[in-house]
Amino acid sequence: MELGLLILAYFICSIPTGYLVGQSAGIDIREHGSGSTGAANVWRTIGKDKGLFVFGVDLIKGTTTILLIQSVSELKNTSNSLFFNSFETNIQPLNEWFVVCAALLVILGHSYSCWINFKGGKSVATGLGILLAINWIVGLGAFSLWLATVAIWRTTSIGSILAAIAASSLMLCTHSPFAYKLMVCVGCLLVIYRHHSNLDRLWHGKELKINFFESDRHESISTD
Protein backbone atom coordinates (compact mmCIF):
# COMPACT_ATOMS: atom_id res chain seq x y z
CA MET A 1 0.00 0.00 0.00
CA GLU A 2 2.83 2.40 0.87
CA LEU A 3 4.50 1.96 -2.51
CA GLY A 4 1.17 2.43 -4.24
CA LEU A 5 0.60 5.73 -2.42
CA LEU A 6 4.05 7.00 -3.42
CA ILE A 7 3.42 6.10 -7.05
CA LEU A 8 0.02 7.78 -6.87
CA ALA A 9 1.55 10.94 -5.40
CA TYR A 10 4.01 11.18 -8.28
CA PHE A 11 1.53 10.48 -11.05
CA ILE A 12 -1.16 12.84 -9.73
CA CYS A 13 1.26 15.74 -9.62
CA SER A 14 2.99 14.82 -12.87
CA ILE A 15 -0.21 15.73 -14.74
CA PRO A 16 1.13 18.75 -16.69
CA THR A 17 -1.55 21.37 -16.11
CA GLY A 18 0.32 24.16 -17.87
CA TYR A 19 1.09 21.99 -20.87
CA LEU A 20 -2.55 20.93 -21.20
CA VAL A 21 -3.73 24.54 -20.93
CA GLY A 22 -1.22 25.48 -23.62
CA GLN A 23 -2.51 22.71 -25.85
CA SER A 24 -6.06 23.97 -25.39
CA ALA A 25 -4.83 27.37 -26.59
CA GLY A 26 -3.17 25.80 -29.63
CA ILE A 27 0.45 26.05 -28.51
CA ASP A 28 3.13 23.90 -26.89
CA ILE A 29 4.06 25.95 -23.83
CA ARG A 30 7.45 24.23 -23.76
CA GLU A 31 8.36 26.07 -26.95
CA HIS A 32 7.62 29.51 -25.50
CA GLY A 33 9.45 31.59 -22.94
CA SER A 34 11.73 29.43 -20.82
CA GLY A 35 9.90 26.23 -21.73
CA SER A 36 8.49 25.91 -18.22
CA THR A 37 4.96 24.59 -17.85
CA GLY A 38 4.46 26.63 -14.68
CA ALA A 39 1.87 29.30 -14.03
CA ALA A 40 4.21 32.27 -14.59
CA ASN A 41 5.20 31.17 -18.08
CA VAL A 42 1.57 30.38 -18.92
CA TRP A 43 0.54 33.83 -17.61
CA ARG A 44 3.05 35.64 -19.78
CA THR A 45 2.55 33.47 -22.84
CA ILE A 46 -1.21 32.92 -22.89
CA GLY A 47 -2.71 35.34 -20.41
CA LYS A 48 -3.49 36.12 -16.79
CA ASP A 49 -6.65 34.01 -16.53
CA LYS A 50 -4.92 30.89 -17.81
CA GLY A 51 -1.94 31.52 -15.56
CA LEU A 52 -4.12 31.87 -12.48
CA PHE A 53 -5.97 28.69 -13.42
CA VAL A 54 -2.71 26.74 -13.71
CA PHE A 55 -1.51 28.18 -10.40
CA GLY A 56 -4.73 27.15 -8.66
CA VAL A 57 -4.80 23.63 -10.06
CA ASP A 58 -1.12 22.99 -9.28
CA LEU A 59 -1.61 24.30 -5.74
CA ILE A 60 -4.65 22.08 -5.22
CA LYS A 61 -2.76 19.04 -6.53
CA GLY A 62 -0.04 19.57 -3.95
CA THR A 63 -2.42 20.20 -1.06
CA THR A 64 -4.91 17.41 -1.72
CA THR A 65 -2.23 14.80 -2.36
CA ILE A 66 -0.47 15.48 0.94
CA LEU A 67 -3.76 15.67 2.83
CA LEU A 68 -4.66 12.27 1.37
CA ILE A 69 -1.35 10.80 2.50
CA GLN A 70 -1.77 12.31 5.97
CA SER A 71 -5.33 11.02 6.23
CA VAL A 72 -4.27 7.48 5.38
CA SER A 73 -1.42 7.78 7.87
CA GLU A 74 -3.80 8.82 10.63
CA LEU A 75 -6.23 6.06 9.69
CA LYS A 76 -3.56 3.39 9.89
CA ASN A 77 -2.21 4.70 13.17
CA THR A 78 -5.62 4.63 14.84
CA SER A 79 -7.32 1.72 13.14
CA ASN A 80 -7.49 -1.82 14.49
CA SER A 81 -9.46 -3.11 11.56
CA LEU A 82 -9.07 -6.70 10.40
CA PHE A 83 -7.98 -5.44 7.00
CA PHE A 84 -4.80 -3.86 8.27
CA ASN A 85 -4.12 -6.61 10.79
CA SER A 86 -4.52 -9.31 8.16
CA PHE A 87 -2.63 -7.83 5.26
CA GLU A 88 -0.05 -5.46 6.71
CA THR A 89 1.06 -6.81 10.04
CA ASN A 90 4.71 -6.57 9.07
CA ILE A 91 4.59 -3.03 7.70
CA GLN A 92 5.26 -0.05 9.93
CA PRO A 93 2.50 2.52 10.08
CA LEU A 94 2.87 5.57 7.89
CA ASN A 95 4.60 8.47 9.63
CA GLU A 96 5.94 11.90 8.87
CA TRP A 97 8.92 10.50 6.99
CA PHE A 98 6.58 8.73 4.61
CA VAL A 99 4.68 11.99 4.13
CA VAL A 100 8.02 13.63 3.34
CA CYS A 101 8.78 10.98 0.69
CA ALA A 102 5.38 11.57 -0.85
CA ALA A 103 5.89 15.35 -0.80
CA LEU A 104 9.24 15.07 -2.56
CA LEU A 105 7.65 12.87 -5.22
CA VAL A 106 4.88 15.45 -5.59
CA ILE A 107 7.50 18.12 -6.32
CA LEU A 108 9.45 15.85 -8.65
CA GLY A 109 6.26 14.91 -10.46
CA HIS A 110 5.46 18.55 -11.11
CA SER A 111 9.01 19.53 -12.11
CA TYR A 112 9.86 16.39 -14.07
CA SER A 113 6.64 15.03 -15.53
CA CYS A 114 6.88 11.59 -17.13
CA TRP A 115 4.11 12.62 -19.55
CA ILE A 116 6.15 15.35 -21.26
CA ASN A 117 9.67 13.94 -21.38
CA PHE A 118 10.42 14.81 -17.75
CA LYS A 119 9.97 18.54 -18.16
CA GLY A 120 7.66 20.67 -16.08
CA GLY A 121 7.27 23.71 -13.87
CA LYS A 122 9.37 25.09 -11.04
CA SER A 123 7.36 23.68 -8.14
CA VAL A 124 6.31 27.04 -6.67
CA ALA A 125 2.52 26.54 -6.68
CA THR A 126 2.80 22.84 -5.87
CA GLY A 127 5.30 23.56 -3.11
CA LEU A 128 2.91 26.13 -1.66
CA GLY A 129 0.19 23.50 -1.70
CA ILE A 130 2.41 21.14 0.28
CA LEU A 131 3.21 23.88 2.79
CA LEU A 132 -0.47 24.64 3.32
CA ALA A 133 -1.08 20.95 4.00
CA ILE A 134 1.69 20.47 6.57
CA ASN A 135 1.68 23.93 8.19
CA TRP A 136 -0.85 26.41 6.85
CA ILE A 137 0.58 29.31 8.87
CA VAL A 138 4.00 28.92 7.24
CA GLY A 139 2.29 28.48 3.87
CA LEU A 140 0.31 31.69 4.23
CA GLY A 141 3.40 33.55 5.43
CA ALA A 142 5.43 32.45 2.43
CA PHE A 143 2.59 33.21 0.02
CA SER A 144 2.09 36.68 1.53
CA LEU A 145 5.77 37.47 0.99
CA TRP A 146 5.59 36.16 -2.58
CA LEU A 147 2.50 38.24 -3.30
CA ALA A 148 4.01 41.41 -1.82
CA THR A 149 7.29 40.93 -3.68
CA VAL A 150 5.62 40.33 -7.04
CA ALA A 151 3.24 43.25 -6.49
CA ILE A 152 6.14 45.62 -5.76
CA TRP A 153 8.84 44.41 -8.15
CA ARG A 154 6.59 42.53 -10.61
CA THR A 155 9.17 39.75 -10.86
CA THR A 156 7.88 36.29 -10.04
CA SER A 157 11.33 34.69 -9.83
CA ILE A 158 12.43 37.05 -7.03
CA GLY A 159 9.16 36.45 -5.22
CA SER A 160 9.46 32.68 -5.54
CA ILE A 161 13.05 32.53 -4.29
CA LEU A 162 12.37 34.85 -1.34
CA ALA A 163 9.20 32.92 -0.47
CA ALA A 164 11.13 29.63 -0.52
CA ILE A 165 13.79 31.04 1.79
CA ALA A 166 11.13 32.50 4.08
CA ALA A 167 9.26 29.18 4.19
CA SER A 168 12.34 27.26 5.31
CA SER A 169 13.22 29.94 7.87
CA LEU A 170 9.71 30.04 9.31
CA MET A 171 9.46 26.26 9.35
CA LEU A 172 12.62 25.99 11.44
CA CYS A 173 10.98 28.25 14.04
CA THR A 174 7.91 26.04 14.42
CA HIS A 175 7.34 22.92 16.47
CA SER A 176 6.76 20.86 13.35
CA PRO A 177 8.42 17.42 13.08
CA PHE A 178 12.08 17.45 12.09
CA ALA A 179 11.19 15.53 8.93
CA TYR A 180 8.94 18.36 7.77
CA LYS A 181 11.57 20.98 8.53
CA LEU A 182 14.15 19.04 6.53
CA MET A 183 11.74 18.60 3.64
CA VAL A 184 10.96 22.32 3.42
CA CYS A 185 14.67 23.19 3.48
CA VAL A 186 15.38 20.69 0.69
CA GLY A 187 12.37 22.02 -1.23
CA CYS A 188 13.74 25.55 -0.85
CA LEU A 189 17.03 24.49 -2.44
CA LEU A 190 15.17 22.78 -5.26
CA VAL A 191 13.09 25.89 -5.98
CA ILE A 192 16.24 28.04 -6.06
CA TYR A 193 17.95 25.52 -8.34
CA ARG A 194 14.97 25.46 -10.69
CA HIS A 195 15.28 29.25 -10.97
CA HIS A 196 18.96 29.29 -11.91
CA SER A 197 18.19 30.56 -15.41
CA ASN A 198 16.08 33.35 -13.90
CA LEU A 199 18.97 34.31 -11.64
CA ASP A 200 21.22 34.53 -14.68
CA ARG A 201 18.73 36.82 -16.43
CA LEU A 202 18.37 38.93 -13.30
CA TRP A 203 22.14 39.32 -13.14
CA HIS A 204 22.21 40.53 -16.74
CA GLY A 205 19.13 42.72 -16.34
CA LYS A 206 17.09 40.64 -18.79
CA GLU A 207 14.44 39.18 -16.51
CA LEU A 208 10.99 40.30 -17.61
CA LYS A 209 8.32 41.55 -15.27
CA ILE A 210 4.74 40.49 -14.80
CA ASN A 211 1.72 42.81 -14.61
CA PHE A 212 -1.11 41.79 -12.28
CA PHE A 213 -3.48 43.93 -14.30
CA GLU A 214 -2.39 42.68 -17.72
CA SER A 215 -4.31 39.86 -19.35
CA ASP A 216 -3.01 39.98 -22.93
CA ARG A 217 -0.66 37.29 -24.17
CA HIS A 218 2.98 38.10 -24.87
CA GLU A 219 4.31 35.03 -26.69
CA SER A 220 7.19 36.77 -28.39
CA ILE A 221 8.80 38.07 -25.19
CA SER A 222 7.60 35.68 -22.53
CA THR A 223 9.92 34.10 -20.04
CA ASP A 224 9.44 32.33 -16.76
Backbone bond lengths (Angstrom), bond angles and torsions (degrees), N, CA, C in turn:
res aa  C-N    CA-C-N  psi(-1)  N-CA   C-N-CA  omega(-1)  CA-C   N-CA-C  phi
1 M - - - 1.461 - - 1.530 111.62 -
2 E 1.365 115.63 -40.92 1.456 119.30 -179.64 1.524 111.71 -59.85
3 L 1.337 116.14 -46.84 1.454 120.13 179.99 1.530 110.49 -62.34
4 G 1.311 116.33 -39.74 1.456 120.16 178.54 1.519 112.24 -61.80
5 L 1.330 117.05 -38.96 1.463 120.83 178.73 1.526 111.34 -67.02
6 L 1.325 116.68 -39.13 1.468 120.09 177.97 1.523 110.65 -64.23
7 I 1.316 115.97 -44.23 1.471 119.83 178.28 1.523 110.30 -62.30
8 L 1.331 115.82 -41.97 1.465 120.28 178.90 1.519 111.08 -62.16
9 A 1.330 117.17 -41.99 1.463 120.99 179.66 1.525 110.76 -59.42
10 Y 1.330 116.18 -44.21 1.467 119.41 179.85 1.523 111.49 -64.89
11 F 1.328 116.88 -48.74 1.458 119.85 -173.61 1.531 112.63 -69.70
12 I 1.327 117.38 -34.46 1.466 119.00 177.07 1.519 110.26 -61.24
13 C 1.327 115.87 -46.49 1.460 119.46 -174.79 1.518 113.23 -86.92
14 S 1.335 117.14 -3.85 1.465 119.17 173.81 1.530 111.41 -86.94
15 I 1.342 116.83 -6.16 1.466 119.48 174.89 1.523 108.10 -62.12
16 P 1.318 119.38 114.54 1.475 122.53 -170.99 1.530 112.81 -80.79
17 T 1.304 116.34 84.22 1.464 121.01 -176.50 1.522 112.34 -54.84
18 G 1.333 115.97 -49.35 1.464 119.82 -178.31 1.517 112.81 -61.79
19 Y 1.330 115.56 -40.00 1.463 119.89 178.48 1.520 110.51 -63.76
20 L 1.325 117.51 -44.35 1.465 121.25 -179.66 1.520 111.38 -64.93
21 V 1.327 116.95 -39.22 1.470 120.47 177.01 1.530 109.92 -64.68
22 G 1.331 116.19 -39.60 1.464 119.72 176.60 1.515 111.90 -62.83
23 Q 1.332 116.02 -42.04 1.460 119.68 177.68 1.519 111.75 -61.75
24 S 1.332 116.51 -38.40 1.466 119.72 178.83 1.528 111.67 -66.32
25 A 1.339 115.56 -23.24 1.470 120.07 178.09 1.523 111.59 -93.77
26 G 1.328 116.49 1.81 1.461 120.75 176.39 1.508 115.31 87.41
27 I 1.341 117.69 17.12 1.463 119.76 179.39 1.523 109.72 -133.67
28 D 1.332 115.15 161.68 1.456 122.09 171.00 1.519 106.27 -99.88
29 I 1.314 117.31 106.03 1.459 121.44 -174.02 1.519 111.98 -58.85
30 R 1.333 116.92 -23.02 1.462 120.25 179.62 1.517 112.45 -69.20
31 E 1.330 116.85 -15.67 1.457 121.11 -179.84 1.525 112.35 -98.82
32 H 1.314 116.95 9.08 1.458 121.84 -179.13 1.522 109.82 -126.59
33 G 1.322 115.27 148.99 1.456 119.79 -179.90 1.514 111.02 58.73
34 S 1.317 116.24 -130.06 1.462 121.50 -178.70 1.522 112.35 -86.20
35 G 1.329 116.51 -7.53 1.455 120.01 -175.86 1.509 112.83 89.76
36 S 1.321 117.61 -0.96 1.458 121.55 177.97 1.523 110.37 -71.34
37 T 1.326 115.83 146.97 1.462 120.29 176.11 1.529 111.06 -97.25
38 G 1.323 116.70 10.99 1.456 121.25 -177.88 1.519 113.69 -74.89
39 A 1.329 114.37 171.32 1.461 121.20 -174.39 1.527 112.99 -62.63
40 A 1.340 117.49 -37.74 1.463 119.89 -177.46 1.532 111.79 -64.06
41 N 1.331 115.71 -44.22 1.460 119.02 179.38 1.522 111.11 -67.58
42 V 1.336 116.98 -37.55 1.458 120.87 176.45 1.525 109.82 -64.15
43 W 1.331 116.99 -43.23 1.469 121.98 178.82 1.521 110.21 -55.58
44 R 1.327 115.93 -51.76 1.460 119.59 -175.46 1.516 112.41 -71.22
45 T 1.316 117.26 -32.12 1.456 120.63 -174.94 1.523 112.80 -85.65
46 I 1.326 116.61 -41.93 1.463 120.75 -174.03 1.522 112.57 -108.70
47 G 1.323 116.81 -39.12 1.457 119.13 179.35 1.516 112.62 148.02
48 K 1.329 114.95 163.87 1.458 121.02 -175.84 1.519 112.64 -61.03
49 D 1.331 117.48 -46.13 1.463 120.44 -176.40 1.522 111.61 -59.53
50 K 1.329 116.02 -44.60 1.465 119.94 179.51 1.533 110.50 -66.40
51 G 1.325 116.29 -38.66 1.458 119.59 179.03 1.511 112.14 -63.98
52 L 1.324 116.99 -42.66 1.462 121.02 178.18 1.524 111.18 -65.17
53 F 1.330 116.04 -36.73 1.464 120.02 178.18 1.524 110.33 -63.48
54 V 1.325 116.95 -46.23 1.465 121.12 179.65 1.532 109.91 -62.52
55 F 1.323 116.35 -42.95 1.463 120.48 178.87 1.526 110.47 -58.68
56 G 1.326 116.51 -46.65 1.456 121.10 -178.42 1.511 112.72 -63.96
57 V 1.329 116.96 -44.64 1.465 120.42 -178.74 1.526 110.52 -66.44
58 D 1.334 117.37 -43.83 1.463 119.97 179.66 1.527 111.36 -64.43
59 L 1.321 117.04 -37.63 1.463 120.52 176.69 1.526 110.85 -63.55
60 I 1.325 115.49 -45.63 1.473 120.44 -179.40 1.531 110.77 -63.63
61 K 1.319 117.15 -38.93 1.468 119.70 177.82 1.521 110.86 -58.84
62 G 1.324 116.60 -45.02 1.452 119.85 -180.00 1.513 112.51 -65.10
63 T 1.339 116.61 -45.13 1.461 120.55 -177.45 1.520 111.85 -66.57
64 T 1.324 117.40 -51.26 1.460 120.70 -174.79 1.535 111.84 -65.66
65 T 1.315 116.82 -36.04 1.467 119.10 179.69 1.525 111.00 -64.39
66 I 1.321 116.91 -45.86 1.462 120.15 -179.79 1.525 111.08 -68.53
67 L 1.326 117.18 -39.24 1.465 119.82 176.87 1.532 110.71 -61.90
68 L 1.325 116.71 -37.41 1.467 120.61 177.01 1.522 110.24 -63.24
69 I 1.327 116.87 -46.39 1.456 121.07 179.74 1.531 110.23 -61.32
70 Q 1.336 116.53 -44.16 1.457 120.52 -179.82 1.535 111.62 -64.90
71 S 1.328 115.76 -37.75 1.465 119.51 179.67 1.520 111.29 -65.03
72 V 1.324 116.42 -42.73 1.462 120.27 178.14 1.524 109.95 -64.80
73 S 1.334 116.07 -39.49 1.459 120.70 178.38 1.518 110.92 -60.05
74 E 1.320 116.11 -47.07 1.466 120.23 179.17 1.523 111.38 -63.88
75 L 1.329 115.67 -39.55 1.464 119.61 179.41 1.516 111.02 -61.82
76 K 1.320 116.34 -44.48 1.467 119.59 -177.72 1.516 112.26 -70.56
77 N 1.326 116.19 -30.15 1.456 119.23 -179.95 1.528 112.76 -75.95
78 T 1.315 116.88 -21.62 1.464 120.05 -176.07 1.524 113.38 -111.84
79 S 1.315 116.07 -9.78 1.459 119.21 -174.49 1.522 111.74 -91.55
80 N 1.328 114.96 141.61 1.464 121.58 173.62 1.524 110.42 -117.88
81 S 1.327 114.66 26.94 1.454 119.14 -174.37 1.521 111.33 -65.84
82 L 1.323 116.24 154.63 1.452 121.54 179.16 1.517 111.82 -63.54
83 F 1.337 115.60 -28.04 1.472 118.72 -179.21 1.519 110.34 -60.41
84 F 1.322 116.11 -52.62 1.455 119.19 -177.68 1.521 111.12 -68.27
85 N 1.329 116.87 -39.51 1.454 119.30 -178.94 1.526 111.79 -65.60
86 S 1.321 116.41 -33.10 1.456 120.42 -175.67 1.519 112.80 -80.91
87 F 1.325 116.16 -38.39 1.456 118.91 -170.41 1.524 114.14 -105.15
88 E 1.346 118.62 -17.58 1.452 117.98 -173.47 1.521 111.94 -135.55
89 T 1.289 116.64 38.66 1.457 119.45 -176.98 1.521 112.37 -67.59
90 N 1.317 117.61 -23.18 1.454 120.39 -177.33 1.525 113.10 -100.76
91 I 1.323 117.29 8.59 1.457 120.81 -178.54 1.520 109.29 -109.30
92 Q 1.307 116.44 129.60 1.458 120.57 178.86 1.528 110.05 -65.91
93 P 1.329 116.23 144.68 1.453 119.18 177.81 1.529 111.15 -60.00
94 L 1.320 115.05 152.66 1.453 119.65 176.45 1.521 109.33 -62.38
95 N 1.328 117.28 144.68 1.448 121.50 178.29 1.518 109.20 -140.59
96 E 1.325 115.41 -170.58 1.460 118.23 -175.75 1.523 113.33 -64.16
97 W 1.334 117.38 -27.84 1.460 118.93 178.10 1.525 111.09 -69.00
98 F 1.312 116.03 -33.67 1.464 118.51 176.54 1.525 110.39 -69.54
99 V 1.330 116.75 -37.79 1.462 120.87 175.45 1.528 110.01 -61.36
100 V 1.329 115.88 -39.32 1.466 120.44 178.14 1.528 110.60 -62.58
101 C 1.332 117.11 -44.80 1.473 120.45 177.88 1.521 110.73 -58.73
102 A 1.329 115.65 -43.05 1.462 119.86 179.20 1.525 110.52 -64.65
103 A 1.326 117.31 -41.03 1.463 121.04 -179.66 1.529 111.59 -63.37
104 L 1.325 116.12 -41.81 1.462 119.40 178.20 1.525 110.94 -64.38
105 L 1.320 117.14 -37.20 1.459 120.19 177.48 1.530 110.77 -69.74
106 V 1.321 116.87 -32.17 1.462 120.76 174.98 1.530 109.74 -61.13
107 I 1.323 116.27 -46.80 1.464 121.07 179.69 1.523 110.83 -65.09
108 L 1.331 116.51 -44.48 1.462 119.71 179.52 1.524 111.00 -64.75
109 G 1.323 116.84 -36.99 1.456 119.85 178.20 1.509 111.85 -62.24
110 H 1.336 116.06 -40.37 1.461 119.24 179.51 1.531 111.55 -71.69
111 S 1.318 117.02 -41.35 1.468 120.66 -175.95 1.522 113.05 -79.98
112 Y 1.335 116.57 -30.01 1.461 120.83 -176.95 1.525 108.75 -133.05
113 S 1.319 115.46 75.12 1.460 121.21 -175.87 1.523 111.71 -74.09
114 C 1.316 116.07 129.61 1.466 120.81 179.05 1.524 111.35 -68.95
115 W 1.326 117.88 -16.79 1.465 121.23 -177.50 1.522 112.36 -80.46
116 I 1.325 118.06 -20.09 1.473 120.73 -176.70 1.526 110.24 -131.59
117 N 1.335 114.16 50.76 1.464 121.61 175.32 1.523 112.72 58.72
118 F 1.311 116.17 37.95 1.461 123.71 174.93 1.533 112.81 59.41
119 K 1.313 114.59 37.56 1.466 121.07 169.34 1.518 107.72 -109.71
120 G 1.325 116.71 170.21 1.456 118.31 -179.46 1.511 112.53 175.05
121 G 1.327 115.31 -154.42 1.453 121.22 -179.43 1.523 111.31 -94.16
122 K 1.333 115.24 -164.24 1.460 120.16 -174.57 1.520 113.11 -110.35
123 S 1.319 115.83 15.00 1.470 122.88 168.57 1.526 114.48 69.54
124 V 1.330 118.06 17.11 1.460 119.60 -178.86 1.528 110.85 -73.80
125 A 1.342 117.23 -54.52 1.468 120.40 -179.24 1.524 110.95 -65.67
126 T 1.321 116.93 -42.79 1.459 120.59 179.66 1.524 111.12 -65.73
127 G 1.339 115.96 -40.50 1.457 120.09 176.85 1.519 111.83 -62.62
128 L 1.335 116.34 -38.78 1.459 120.10 176.31 1.523 110.43 -62.85
129 G 1.321 116.16 -40.06 1.457 120.01 177.70 1.515 111.92 -60.57
130 I 1.322 116.58 -41.05 1.467 120.80 177.45 1.520 110.47 -63.57
131 L 1.337 116.32 -44.75 1.461 120.69 179.31 1.521 111.52 -58.28
132 L 1.323 116.30 -44.66 1.461 120.43 -179.21 1.528 111.11 -62.32
133 A 1.336 115.87 -30.96 1.464 119.77 -179.37 1.522 112.36 -75.99
134 I 1.336 117.44 -36.63 1.467 119.16 -175.28 1.520 112.71 -94.66
135 N 1.333 117.27 -27.17 1.466 121.22 177.33 1.528 107.68 -161.15
136 W 1.315 116.25 93.90 1.466 120.18 -172.14 1.524 112.40 -66.38
137 I 1.331 117.64 -26.44 1.462 119.74 178.86 1.529 110.22 -67.12
138 V 1.333 116.02 -45.78 1.468 120.14 176.87 1.524 109.94 -63.35
139 G 1.330 116.37 -41.26 1.463 120.32 179.00 1.510 112.17 -59.90
140 L 1.326 117.37 -45.72 1.463 120.75 179.43 1.521 111.27 -67.08
141 G 1.330 116.79 -36.34 1.463 120.04 177.78 1.517 111.84 -63.19
142 A 1.332 115.83 -46.05 1.464 120.23 179.51 1.527 111.06 -65.40
143 F 1.331 116.57 -41.25 1.465 119.98 179.86 1.527 111.15 -65.86
144 S 1.331 117.16 -38.71 1.463 120.65 178.80 1.523 111.00 -62.05
145 L 1.334 116.42 -41.40 1.463 120.18 177.82 1.522 110.35 -65.37
146 W 1.333 116.38 -43.39 1.470 120.03 178.29 1.528 110.49 -58.87
147 L 1.327 116.13 -47.32 1.455 121.25 -177.78 1.521 110.98 -62.13
148 A 1.335 116.71 -44.39 1.464 120.27 -179.71 1.525 111.08 -64.98
149 T 1.331 116.24 -41.98 1.466 120.17 -179.12 1.519 111.76 -64.18
150 V 1.333 116.15 -45.48 1.464 120.03 -179.90 1.521 110.83 -67.33
151 A 1.327 117.24 -36.70 1.460 120.40 179.16 1.527 111.29 -65.36
152 I 1.323 117.12 -36.44 1.462 121.25 -177.28 1.521 111.74 -82.31
153 W 1.341 116.22 -51.24 1.468 119.87 -175.12 1.524 113.27 -98.27
154 R 1.343 116.83 -12.69 1.465 122.52 178.77 1.535 111.95 57.54
155 T 1.309 116.09 34.12 1.461 121.52 178.72 1.522 108.90 -127.53
156 T 1.315 116.39 108.14 1.464 120.07 -174.45 1.519 112.41 -67.24
157 S 1.326 118.15 -31.74 1.460 119.77 -177.98 1.528 110.89 -65.44
158 I 1.340 117.24 -42.46 1.461 120.23 177.85 1.526 109.68 -62.70
159 G 1.329 115.89 -45.09 1.455 120.45 179.46 1.515 111.95 -60.02
160 S 1.323 116.84 -42.37 1.469 120.87 -177.70 1.523 111.41 -66.85
161 I 1.321 117.07 -43.19 1.462 120.72 -179.49 1.523 111.04 -66.61
162 L 1.337 116.92 -45.28 1.462 120.21 178.77 1.525 111.18 -64.10
163 A 1.335 116.73 -39.21 1.466 120.39 179.01 1.527 110.93 -64.80
164 A 1.329 116.95 -39.15 1.465 120.68 178.67 1.520 110.92 -64.50
165 I 1.329 116.34 -42.90 1.465 120.48 178.27 1.532 110.51 -64.88
166 A 1.337 115.75 -42.22 1.464 120.06 179.08 1.520 111.22 -63.81
167 A 1.329 116.71 -39.91 1.464 120.71 -179.55 1.525 111.13 -61.31
168 S 1.321 116.78 -45.61 1.464 119.70 -179.85 1.525 110.92 -66.86
169 S 1.333 116.77 -38.47 1.465 120.45 179.45 1.525 111.01 -65.90
170 L 1.328 116.28 -45.72 1.462 120.45 179.42 1.525 111.47 -64.81
171 M 1.330 115.47 -39.34 1.462 119.77 -178.14 1.523 110.93 -63.06
172 L 1.321 117.09 -37.53 1.451 120.97 179.96 1.526 112.17 -66.18
173 C 1.340 116.11 -20.89 1.469 120.98 -179.20 1.523 112.45 -91.06
174 T 1.316 117.22 -2.43 1.463 120.63 -178.65 1.524 110.44 -94.85
175 H 1.311 115.18 176.27 1.463 121.15 176.37 1.528 110.99 -98.57
176 S 1.307 116.24 23.56 1.460 121.27 179.06 1.529 109.87 -67.07
177 P 1.337 117.74 157.95 1.467 120.68 178.01 1.522 111.42 -57.44
178 F 1.319 115.93 148.41 1.465 121.06 179.64 1.523 111.31 -55.54
179 A 1.327 116.38 -36.98 1.464 120.45 -179.19 1.520 111.05 -59.53
180 Y 1.326 116.67 -40.66 1.464 120.58 -179.88 1.524 110.76 -68.94
181 K 1.329 115.77 -39.43 1.468 119.11 178.88 1.531 110.49 -62.42
182 L 1.326 115.28 -44.03 1.462 119.70 179.27 1.514 110.76 -63.29
183 M 1.324 117.05 -41.53 1.458 120.93 -179.35 1.519 111.22 -61.63
184 V 1.329 117.33 -44.42 1.468 120.37 -178.25 1.526 110.26 -65.85
185 C 1.328 117.39 -37.95 1.467 120.14 178.10 1.529 111.04 -65.11
186 V 1.331 116.25 -42.33 1.468 120.23 177.42 1.539 109.76 -65.03
187 G 1.339 116.11 -42.30 1.455 120.24 177.81 1.515 111.88 -61.05
188 C 1.330 116.74 -37.54 1.463 121.12 176.88 1.525 110.73 -59.58
189 L 1.331 115.94 -46.37 1.469 119.90 179.14 1.519 111.54 -62.74
190 L 1.336 116.25 -37.81 1.456 119.68 179.68 1.531 110.85 -66.25
191 V 1.329 116.75 -42.30 1.462 120.37 179.01 1.528 110.13 -61.72
192 I 1.338 116.58 -43.52 1.470 119.81 179.05 1.528 109.87 -63.62
193 Y 1.331 116.84 -43.27 1.466 120.24 178.80 1.518 111.36 -60.96
194 R 1.320 117.07 -42.39 1.462 121.09 -179.38 1.522 111.92 -66.11
195 H 1.334 117.16 -16.23 1.460 120.91 179.14 1.534 112.12 -103.59
196 H 1.331 117.19 19.36 1.466 118.04 -177.41 1.520 112.79 -62.73
197 S 1.321 117.56 -34.56 1.465 119.76 177.95 1.525 110.83 -68.54
198 N 1.341 116.35 -34.47 1.462 120.14 177.02 1.524 110.60 -66.37
199 L 1.331 116.30 -39.99 1.454 120.34 178.03 1.522 111.16 -62.03
200 D 1.326 115.94 -37.85 1.463 119.95 177.65 1.529 110.55 -64.63
201 R 1.338 116.65 -42.24 1.463 119.58 178.73 1.525 111.41 -68.35
202 L 1.325 116.71 -36.11 1.462 119.54 176.34 1.521 110.73 -62.58
203 W 1.323 115.81 -41.69 1.463 120.59 -179.53 1.525 111.30 -61.89
204 H 1.327 115.97 -36.23 1.467 120.73 -178.87 1.531 112.73 -94.77
205 G 1.327 116.17 6.70 1.467 119.96 177.16 1.514 114.01 69.32
206 K 1.350 116.81 27.41 1.463 120.20 -176.70 1.523 113.58 -111.97
207 E 1.318 116.92 2.17 1.460 119.55 -179.73 1.527 109.88 -73.03
208 L 1.329 116.06 127.84 1.461 119.99 -178.42 1.523 110.66 -82.43
209 K 1.313 114.37 161.02 1.456 120.87 -178.07 1.519 109.85 -105.97
210 I 1.313 114.40 162.94 1.453 120.77 179.89 1.522 108.58 -116.86
211 N 1.338 116.49 144.93 1.462 121.45 -178.14 1.520 108.61 -114.29
212 F 1.330 116.60 117.17 1.458 120.68 -179.76 1.523 112.46 -60.21
213 F 1.328 115.82 -25.03 1.457 119.66 -175.12 1.514 112.50 -102.73
214 E 1.322 116.13 10.61 1.464 121.62 -178.86 1.513 109.14 -106.06
215 S 1.318 116.78 129.20 1.468 119.67 -179.47 1.521 112.54 -119.68
216 D 1.315 118.53 -2.60 1.463 120.98 179.29 1.510 110.27 -76.05
217 R 1.323 116.04 154.08 1.458 120.96 -179.80 1.512 109.57 -84.73
218 H 1.338 116.28 149.05 1.454 121.58 -178.57 1.514 109.13 -134.58
219 E 1.310 117.64 61.10 1.469 122.52 -173.77 1.519 111.55 -56.44
220 S 1.327 117.17 -42.89 1.446 119.93 -169.34 1.521 113.07 -70.46
221 I 1.338 118.33 -19.56 1.452 119.36 -175.98 1.518 111.64 -125.29
222 S 1.326 117.52 8.28 1.458 118.60 -172.97 1.510 112.04 -71.18
223 T 1.318 114.13 148.62 1.457 121.47 174.28 1.501 107.99 -156.43
224 D 1.281 116.40 150.74 1.467 120.95 -178.62 1.527 108.98 -103.04
